[in-house]
């Protein structure tokens, strides 16, 4: 996230996109999320180490 300016402001009304239903292995759950990546198209990727997958 080195391209985000230090003066950037974040909204106080965020949206939960994953992991809102506790620990698990179904599509709306994460086991051990360990990394985030945002591509050039602003798509968010979450590395879920506990489930051995990457979700977009």
C-alpha positions as CSV (number, residue, x, y, z in Angstrom):
1,X,0.0,0.0,0.0
2,X,3.0,2.3,-0.5
3,X,1.0,4.3,-3.2
4,X,-1.5,5.6,-0.6
5,X,-0.6,9.1,0.4
6,X,0.1,9.7,4.1
7,X,-2.8,12.3,4.2
8,X,-5.4,9.8,2.9
9,X,-8.7,9.7,4.8
10,X,-10.7,6.6,5.3
11,X,-14.5,6.4,5.6
12,X,-15.9,5.6,9.0
13,X,-18.7,3.5,7.4
14,X,-16.9,0.6,5.9
15,X,-18.4,-2.6,4.4
16,X,-17.5,-6.1,5.5
17,X,-16.6,-8.1,2.4
18,X,-15.5,-11.4,4.1
19,X,-15.2,-12.9,7.5
20,X,-18.4,-11.6,9.1
21,X,-19.7,-15.0,10.2
22,X,-16.9,-16.4,12.3
23,X,-14.1,-18.9,11.7
24,X,-14.8,-21.5,9.1
25,X,-14.4,-22.8,5.5
26,X,-17.6,-21.6,3.7
27,X,-17.5,-18.6,1.3
28,X,-18.4,-16.0,3.8
29,X,-15.9,-17.2,6.5
30,X,-12.1,-17.0,6.9
31,X,-9.9,-19.4,8.8
32,X,-6.5,-17.6,9.1
33,X,-6.5,-14.5,6.9
34,X,-2.9,-13.4,6.6
35,X,-2.4,-11.0,3.7
36,X,-4.3,-8.5,1.6
37,X,-3.6,-7.3,-1.9
38,X,-5.3,-4.6,-4.0
39,X,-4.7,-4.8,-7.8
40,X,-4.6,-2.0,-10.3
41,X,-8.4,-2.4,-10.9
42,X,-9.0,-1.9,-7.1
43,X,-10.0,-5.6,-6.7
44,X,-9.3,-6.8,-3.2
45,X,-7.6,-10.2,-2.6
46,X,-7.4,-11.9,0.8
47,X,-5.0,-14.8,1.4
48,X,-6.8,-17.3,3.7
49,X,-4.0,-19.5,5.0
50,X,-6.3,-21.7,7.1
51,X,-8.4,-22.7,4.1
52,X,-5.4,-22.7,1.7
53,X,-7.0,-20.3,-0.8
54,X,-7.1,-16.7,-2.0
55,X,-10.5,-15.0,-2.3
56,X,-11.3,-12.0,-4.5
